[in-house]
Amino acid sequence: MRKVFLALSLVSICFAFNVQAQSYPSQPIKLVIPFAAGGPSDVLARGFTPKLGENLGQPIIIENKPGAGANLAAEYVANSKPDGYTLFLMMVGTQAINETLYKKLNYNLIKDFSPVSLVASSSLLFVANPSAPFKTIPELIAYAKANPNKVSFASSGAGTPLHLGGELFNTQAGTDILHVPYKGAAPALTDVLGGQIETALVGTPAALPYVRSGKLIPLGITSLKRSPNAPDIPAISEFLPKFEVELVYAIVAPANTPKAIIDKLNSQLNTVLNNPEIKSQINGKGFDIVTSTPSQLGDYIKSEVAKWGPIVKKSGATAE
């Protein structure tokens, strides 16, 4: 009798989930952004959410929850009801780094979220002041090895993908280029432009105008291949095989969100993001559209945690 009761209970639960998924969505959906309004994540989200809401039949409401290195938003979503009405647009590298960077998190990146889909990516540029005694990646590596501790690179802050990207470069190139953290990309670029520091790792959309005006030298781009937006800039991977650092954006939901809801969101996201008009608008803002299945995103998140853990530890970076 107990087995029959359990079987009936499971059937009831599955039926309830199927009914919920079929009627989903029946109310507005909240998309939580871990950074302030006007930043790259916010700009990206506002590029596709109106069309996504239109296709789903319910508006997508963007809620910016900056703070605690993106952990405030992540924890909020992880603790939300798994009904598909609270989603998280995360920067995968940032969250993967946080798994090691923070000694204690109130959520687990792999266990506490249901992957929905990859959304987009953007690369970084390794740039230098024109007066620097190197103009290419091989020249930088040779100079840094011949002059230990004499070359520095700026980033938008300690523990960021930009900082850890530089440490990954050091690891693969066998160099010891010193990291100088700044409070954002703008002040980092200002000091490279002024010659106070030789190099910087910064977002491609922010650095490209200075490269095109000749105010900065592009040493290399961190995407695995050259960018269609800047095909004349070599990929660092051309000199350091498999070197890659990208700011990859993805949407996840709280763990245990019904599969039917996840699948519906994934399908609609893929449709919207591959809409030629939406794709063109987002590409114009410096992003490349990248979509996936939920399982592909899950595998990617796991690979990023495994990739960045040792780099964080070697760098000595902490959240304190």
Phi, psi and omega per residue, in radians:
M1 nan -0.719 -3.141
R2 -1.073 -0.718 -3.141
K3 -1.120 -0.688 3.121
V4 -1.107 -0.740 3.140
F5 -1.093 -0.772 3.133
L6 -1.117 -0.710 3.140
A7 -1.117 -0.750 3.108
L8 -1.126 -0.642 3.118
S9 -1.110 -0.766 3.138
L10 -1.128 -0.684 3.102
V11 -1.109 -0.710 -3.138
S12 -1.126 -0.733 3.136
I13 -1.117 -0.801 -3.139
C14 -1.096 -0.700 3.120
F15 -1.100 -0.749 3.137
A16 -1.082 -0.725 3.129
F17 -1.143 -0.688 -3.133
N18 -1.155 -0.726 3.101
V19 -1.099 -0.743 3.131
Q20 -1.078 -0.747 -3.110
A21 -1.173 -0.667 -3.120
Q22 -1.153 -0.611 -3.119
S23 -1.554 -0.065 -3.099
Y24 -1.353 2.399 -0.108
P25 -1.632 2.563 3.115
S26 -1.997 0.121 3.110
Q27 -2.697 2.905 3.132
P28 -0.993 2.597 3.127
I29 -1.863 2.365 3.141
K30 -1.710 2.222 3.062
L31 -1.948 1.976 -3.061
V32 -1.560 2.263 3.126
I33 -1.934 2.248 -3.069
P34 -1.443 0.137 -3.130
F35 -2.284 2.917 -3.066
A36 -1.178 2.777 3.090
A37 -1.061 2.458 3.119
G38 1.677 -0.235 3.116
G39 -1.400 3.056 -3.086
P40 -0.959 -0.772 -3.130
S41 -1.083 -0.730 -3.131
D42 -1.159 -0.767 3.126
V43 -1.080 -0.756 3.127
L44 -1.069 -0.856 -3.091
A45 -1.041 -0.753 -3.098
R46 -1.256 -0.186 3.102
G47 -1.401 -0.436 -3.092
F48 -2.164 -0.288 -3.068
T49 -1.156 -0.608 3.110
P50 -1.037 -0.769 -3.141
K51 -1.217 -0.666 3.115
L52 -1.083 -0.780 3.107
G53 -1.085 -0.702 3.118
E54 -1.076 -0.764 -3.132
N55 -1.188 -0.604 -3.124
L56 -1.442 -0.308 -3.132
G57 1.488 0.184 3.094
Q58 -2.500 2.511 3.140
P59 -1.193 2.594 3.024
I60 -1.747 2.054 -3.125
I61 -1.719 2.114 3.132
I62 -1.496 2.249 3.100
E63 -2.140 1.987 3.129
N64 -1.477 2.151 3.123
K65 -2.249 1.239 3.136
P66 -1.291 2.765 3.051
G67 2.291 2.650 3.073
A68 0.969 0.707 3.079
G69 1.067 0.590 -3.135
A70 1.434 0.009 -3.113
N71 -1.362 -0.452 3.124
L72 -1.064 -0.843 3.134
A73 -1.168 -0.743 -3.115
A74 -1.071 -0.792 3.137
E75 -1.124 -0.699 3.134
Y76 -1.041 -0.820 -3.123
V77 -1.216 -0.716 -3.141
A78 -1.020 -0.552 -3.111
N79 -1.651 0.067 -3.133
S80 -1.424 2.845 3.130
K81 -1.131 2.309 -3.108
P82 -1.420 1.148 -3.088
D83 -2.090 0.112 3.108
G84 1.499 0.039 -3.101
Y85 -1.755 -0.027 3.027
T86 -2.304 1.992 -3.108
L87 -2.087 2.841 -3.072
F88 -2.255 2.108 3.018
L89 -1.641 1.787 -3.052
M90 -1.935 2.713 2.967
M91 -1.603 1.918 -2.957
V92 -1.001 -0.775 -3.123
G93 -1.064 -0.730 3.129
T94 -1.069 -0.833 -3.124
Q95 -1.175 -0.636 3.113
A96 -1.148 -0.707 3.096
I97 -1.111 -0.703 -3.110
N98 -1.070 -0.478 3.133
E99 -1.041 -0.535 3.116
T100 -1.811 -0.597 -3.060
L101 -1.112 -0.660 -3.127
Y102 -1.709 2.291 -3.117
K103 -1.174 -0.539 -3.135
K104 -2.469 2.159 3.047
L105 -2.097 2.560 -3.139
N106 -1.602 0.414 3.067
Y107 -2.770 2.845 3.072
N108 -2.106 2.182 -3.023
L109 -1.029 -0.632 -3.086
I110 -1.504 -0.680 -3.035
K111 -1.519 -0.478 -2.953
D112 -1.760 0.172 3.120
F113 -2.368 2.601 3.010
S114 -1.800 2.016 -3.141
P115 -1.097 2.444 3.069
V116 -1.923 -1.112 -3.141
S117 -2.930 2.615 2.872
L118 -1.162 2.684 -3.081
V119 -2.126 -0.927 -3.061
A120 -2.847 2.976 3.069
S121 -2.518 2.758 2.985
S122 -2.515 2.574 -3.069
S123 -1.653 3.091 3.032
L124 -1.985 2.776 3.034
L125 -2.062 2.324 2.993
F126 -1.611 1.915 -3.065
V127 -2.058 2.793 3.141
A128 -2.418 2.696 3.010
N129 -1.182 2.448 -3.119
P130 -0.975 -0.396 -3.131
S131 -1.453 -0.115 -3.131
A132 -1.096 2.564 -3.098
P133 -1.395 0.505 3.084
F134 -2.668 2.551 -3.091
K135 -2.218 -0.095 -3.124
T136 -2.402 2.925 3.099
I137 -1.088 -0.824 3.102
P138 -1.028 -0.685 3.119
E139 -1.165 -0.688 3.093
L140 -1.082 -0.818 -3.128
I141 -1.073 -0.794 -3.134
A142 -1.109 -0.753 -3.131
Y143 -1.157 -0.750 -3.116
A144 -1.130 -0.643 3.119
K145 -1.241 -0.601 -3.137
A146 -1.388 -0.330 -3.109
N147 -2.297 1.259 -3.075
P148 -0.951 2.375 3.056
N149 1.117 0.319 3.134
K150 -1.852 -0.126 3.124
V151 -1.997 2.405 3.141
S152 -2.209 2.735 3.028
F153 -2.277 2.471 3.131
A154 -1.668 2.631 3.017
S155 -2.488 3.043 -3.120
S156 -1.425 0.106 3.061
G157 2.670 2.689 3.116
A158 -1.163 2.391 3.092
G159 1.469 -0.031 3.120
T160 -1.419 2.839 3.059
P161 -0.995 -0.501 3.133
L162 -1.206 -0.762 3.084
H163 -1.100 -0.872 -3.092
L164 -1.197 -0.445 3.044
G165 -1.105 -0.687 3.081
G166 -1.153 -0.654 3.118
E167 -1.212 -0.619 3.068
L168 -1.119 -0.694 3.081
F169 -1.046 -0.830 3.112
N170 -0.983 -0.757 -3.106
T171 -1.097 -0.804 -3.084
Q172 -1.358 -0.544 -3.099
A173 -1.556 -0.253 -3.093
G174 1.276 0.512 -3.137
T175 -1.878 3.048 3.110
D176 -2.366 1.006 3.127
I177 -1.305 2.247 -3.013
L178 -1.373 2.457 3.135
H179 -1.623 2.333 3.059
V180 -2.157 1.880 -3.103
P181 -1.388 2.488 3.065
Y182 -2.154 2.889 3.116
K183 -1.609 1.113 3.138
G184 2.092 2.840 -3.109
A185 -1.237 -0.611 -3.079
A186 -1.050 -0.894 3.115
P187 -1.158 -0.524 3.098
A188 -1.134 -0.806 3.118
L189 -1.125 -0.656 -3.138
T190 -1.017 -0.759 -3.116
D191 -1.284 -0.535 3.058
V192 -1.228 -0.738 3.092
L193 -1.066 -0.614 -3.122
G194 -1.480 -0.113 3.109
G195 1.459 0.130 3.099
Q196 -1.238 -0.417 3.097
I197 -2.483 2.544 -2.969
E198 -1.289 -0.758 -2.988
T199 -2.370 2.960 3.056
A200 -2.730 2.653 2.953
L201 -1.888 2.018 -3.074
V202 -2.422 2.857 3.115
G203 -1.073 2.416 -3.125
T204 -0.974 -0.797 -3.140
P205 -1.021 -0.584 -3.124
A206 -1.341 -0.612 -3.027
A207 -1.553 -0.484 -3.009
L208 -0.987 -0.710 3.113
P209 -1.038 -0.640 3.123
Y210 -1.261 -0.580 3.083
V211 -1.163 -0.780 -3.096
R212 -1.202 -0.442 3.101
S213 -1.544 -0.072 3.110
G214 1.479 0.125 -3.113
K215 -1.435 -0.308 3.093
L216 -2.348 2.584 3.089
I217 -1.670 2.175 3.096
P218 -1.469 1.866 3.132
L219 -1.284 -0.729 -3.135
G220 -3.118 2.771 3.113
I221 -1.837 2.576 -2.987
T222 -1.582 -0.025 3.043
S223 -1.254 2.745 -3.063
L224 -1.118 -0.541 3.083
K225 -2.186 2.891 3.117
R226 -1.061 2.564 -3.128
S227 -1.433 2.396 3.062
P228 -1.065 -0.421 3.132
N229 -1.376 -0.296 3.140
A230 -2.614 1.141 -3.027
P231 -1.153 -0.261 -3.138
D232 -1.443 -0.193 -3.138
I233 -1.619 2.137 -3.099
P234 -1.201 2.613 3.013
A235 -1.386 2.451 3.115
I236 -1.055 -0.488 3.138
S237 -1.116 -0.280 3.078
E238 -1.210 -0.346 -3.141
F239 -1.986 -0.532 3.079
L240 -2.134 1.659 -3.043
P241 -0.884 2.337 3.098
K242 1.240 0.091 3.082
F243 -1.157 2.248 -3.133
E244 -2.737 2.268 2.996
V245 -2.419 2.012 3.110
E246 -2.282 2.583 3.014
L247 -1.538 1.817 -3.042
V248 -1.865 2.266 -3.090
Y249 -1.873 2.448 -3.123
A250 -2.567 2.778 3.067
I251 -1.941 2.303 3.076
V252 -2.276 2.853 3.094
A253 -2.155 2.936 3.068
P254 -1.029 2.612 3.106
A255 -0.984 2.587 3.106
N256 1.301 0.232 2.987
T257 -1.127 2.324 -3.090
P258 -0.903 2.405 -3.094
K259 -1.009 -0.657 -3.123
A260 -1.087 -0.624 3.110
I261 -1.236 -0.763 3.110
I262 -1.035 -0.784 -3.121
D263 -1.125 -0.675 3.131
K264 -1.159 -0.754 3.099
L265 -1.096 -0.748 -3.141
N266 -1.070 -0.795 -3.131
S267 -1.077 -0.799 -3.119
Q268 -1.207 -0.663 3.097
L269 -1.087 -0.791 3.136
N270 -1.081 -0.689 3.127
T271 -1.123 -0.823 -3.102
V272 -1.177 -0.811 -3.066
L273 -1.184 -0.411 3.109
N274 -1.714 0.118 2.997
N275 -1.151 2.169 -3.043
P276 -0.923 -0.696 -3.123
E277 -1.191 -0.803 3.118
I278 -1.117 -0.770 -3.131
K279 -1.042 -0.754 -3.141
S280 -1.113 -0.749 3.138
Q281 -1.099 -0.775 -3.111
I282 -1.230 -0.700 3.085
N283 -1.051 -0.649 -3.135
G284 -1.142 -0.315 3.121
K285 -1.664 0.125 3.062
G286 1.690 0.222 3.127
F287 -1.916 2.674 2.985
D288 -1.934 2.276 3.119
I289 -1.217 2.298 3.083
V290 -2.405 2.072 3.119
T291 -2.023 2.939 -3.089
S292 -2.833 3.016 2.944
T293 -1.474 2.860 3.067
P294 -1.010 -0.719 -3.113
S295 -1.192 -0.634 3.084
Q296 -1.104 -0.716 3.086
L297 -1.124 -0.724 3.114
G298 -1.031 -0.765 3.121
D299 -1.136 -0.671 -3.126
Y300 -1.146 -0.739 3.119
I301 -1.042 -0.782 3.124
K302 -1.073 -0.715 -3.125
S303 -1.167 -0.612 3.126
E304 -1.218 -0.675 3.072
V305 -1.076 -0.778 3.128
A306 -1.156 -0.611 -3.111
K307 -1.219 -0.824 -2.982
W308 -1.494 -0.378 -3.129
G309 -0.933 -0.951 -3.138
P310 -1.122 -0.590 3.133
I311 -1.158 -0.761 3.103
V312 -1.042 -0.815 -3.109
K313 -1.091 -0.754 -3.137
K314 -1.154 -0.592 -3.112
S315 -1.236 -0.428 -3.092
G316 1.376 0.093 -3.136
A317 -1.186 2.467 3.052
T318 -2.367 2.879 -3.129
A319 -1.447 -0.241 -3.104
E320 -1.361 nan nan
